[in-house]
Amino acid sequence: MTGGNRGIGLAVARAFAAAGDRVAVTHRSGQAPEGLLGVRADVTDTAAVDAAFAQVEAAHGPVEVLVANAGVTRDQLLLRMSDEDFATVVDTNLAGAFRCARRASKGMIRLRRGRIVLVSSVNALSGAAGQANYAASKAGLVGMARSVARELGGRGITTNVVAPGFVETDMTAVLAEDVRAKALAAIPAARFGTVEDVAAAVLFLASPAAGYVNGAVLPVDGGLGMGH
């Protein structure tokens, strides 16, 4: 589980642990969540990703499920967005998931089973002003997942995408009230999502029950992105 020390990532990690799985989470800063194996790793660094997987494999054995959730934002309007703003977001959100999926697939191929779940966003297909970098990175996950699904599907490995909508986290809690009200009005479910909503979707895609679900994009957005 990358980016597993807060928000959606932490909820997913705790859900797996509650189901009896051995869970490891990567984090760049802060402390590892209590009760979970924490591994410091920067997903923009291939050597760091390889070292993190080696540490997890030594502690827990082969990685059977990868949830790639690590992500950053650097919102800015297109004309003001710097090369660094764009490159940093794409390198973390998209290339970071690539590095982790590439490393995880090695062990999964040997096992002839595995689950790869990439955490995207409703903005991947709907877009959002000020998020050309973020939306591009999250949309790229869909193409990557479907390509990997075609490559590895015959080896008992599925690759799917979860696309959360407006979810209550520390990051969304700081938004202005008028922005929150506008977002809520656009959601057919008439509520914001919870991190548990997203965790439930990830657990399903990682379960034996989802063995024939491959290359799918599962929205968890209350209907916000319908038609995209």
Sequence and secondary structure as in RCSB ss.txt:
>XXXX:A:sequence
MTGGNRGIGLAVARAFAAAGDRVAVTHRSGQAPEGLLGVRADVTDTAAVDAAFAQVEAAHGPVEVLVANAGVTRD
QLLLRMSDEDFATVVDTNLAGAFRCARRASKGMIRLRRGRIVLVSSVNALSGAAGQANYAASKAGLVGMARSVAR
ELGGRGITTNVVAPGFVETDMTAVLAEDVRAKALAAIPAARFGTVEDVAAAVLFLASPAAGYVNGAVLPVDGGLG
MGH
>XXXX:A:secstr
 BS SSHHHHHHHHHHHHTT   EEEESSS   TTSEEEE  TT HHHHHHHHHHHHHHH S  EEEE       
  GGG  HHHHHHHHIIIIIHHHHHHHHHHHHHHHHT EEEEEE  THHHH  TT HHHHHHHHHHHHHHHHHHH
HHGGGTEEEEEEEE SB SHHHHTS HHHHHHHHHT TTSS B HHHHHHHHHHHHSGGGTT  S EEEESTTTT
TT 
